[in-house]
């Protein structure tokens, strides 16, 4: 079952090493049975999906940093929901969402980069298709869509209960289409639907690079983009916070990538890999936005007597 899943992780980790960006998937590891917490979890529960033996050991190892049960619970997801995940990369969350939604009668859309846009995107989509779409018995009937500057939408308008994105906004800022993606998310959601965001967080005292060149984004900047699209910020959480991360380095220098600094960069002088290992994964904002429910129509004026 895990062969294509491992291949996807291998392909993406190799592409990231070549491009110097942030990994879309963990390095492959051997399979394991359910974690102790999942052995007693009811079948079909979120805890059951997180403990699933279809997940890689290296994916499970990151649960301590990514807090999937707490994060998805904070977003208010239900297993019967229609969910859109934007830019799922190697499928770290797909391996949780797919089986969980399948068991609960929900639906998952995976909005990938346009495979025609680059060799990276094509290989990513091909590997994701082999790892997840080809296994509907495990991951359910996942529908692949496109997120790009020119894509028509993430899912049919007004069809989704929730749209989620994990550590992707900096990429859209770099590509100049962050506002477009947020607007697409708004259109895909039903009135009252949730837009769940996790992103590497830049300290509030810093100035925002409009292209997020180091991978970090101001929380206030994300809120501004969301409000322009029509969303309302409903709640924020420190579930994925890491106070050890000072964000004075490119985010991909931290685990799980631990990329070496570019020659001549401020981090290159006296570079010590152990320093970045000790920090752990990045400090992240976790935000829940809501698409407002349309106001009820005004009552008709009384008919003159």
Helices and strands as residue ranges (DSSP letters): H 3-19, H 36-39, H 46-50, H 57-61, H 63-66, H 68-75, E 82-86, H 94-104, E 107-113, H 119-128, I 129-133, H 136-139, E 143-147, E 160-166, H 169-175, H 178-188, E 189-202, E 217-218, H 219-229, E 231-237, G 251-253, H 273-279, E 284-291
